[in-house]
């Protein structure tokens, strides 16, 4: 079993035959300066109102970073950041795996490498935690300003919040509220279920435009209804229980593919 906390500061996968991208999970403290600047270049390309100082501050609270590299020059062409948030809800220990900045260069869109490695990383760490503390409940906690990120929820998981046809379990609703308040304080609006940052970083124009064709997708329409301020940088607070029974068939296939990487 992979122990990301103690035994393995980094691990890698060879380039995929389909995506030709290699992936690497790195402790945040071990990121090379050149990679750090390439990560920020990606962030600045796709998000407005960014500064390198803010990027460093946000990254400083994260524990792991998944780096995607181009095969031709090993340049960073995508990344996602991960941190764990511990809480107690109704006397039950909870850990939320929070996804921070997640970006893939436009020319690499469509690759499944990041999804596979995210699942491998998070499920491996959740397994490790639950082996030592079996009562701990694990969740994916994420925020979405664009519908493309939110679409990972119905692809990977059967039960998640917010859901277009189900209000979900009351306990899970409380977990989402607890994690969102703990992470974002007064920037979280519990009535609306969104985070309104004092200094927002909206997606740049053209990154996740909502066309008439996209609006015909009921999942996209639902996301826009739940997060009407997305264009201004509002983020929808989302949650999914991390467990194999909660995975869709597609999510399980991706998890198995990641385990074999």
Secondary structure, DSSP 8 states (H G I E B T S, - for coil): ---TTTT-SEEEE---TTT-EEEEEEEGGG--HHHHHHHHHHHHHHBSS--HHHHHHHHHT-SEEEEEEETTT--EEEEEEEEEEEEEETTEEEEEEEEEEEEE-GGGTT--HHHHHHHHHHHHHHHHHHHH-TT-EEEEEEEESSHHHHHHHHHHBSS-BS-SS----HHHHHHHHHHHHHHHGGGEETTTTEE--SS---B-TTSS---HHHHTSHHHHHHHHH-TTGGGT-EEEEEEE--GGGB-HHHHHHHHHHHT-
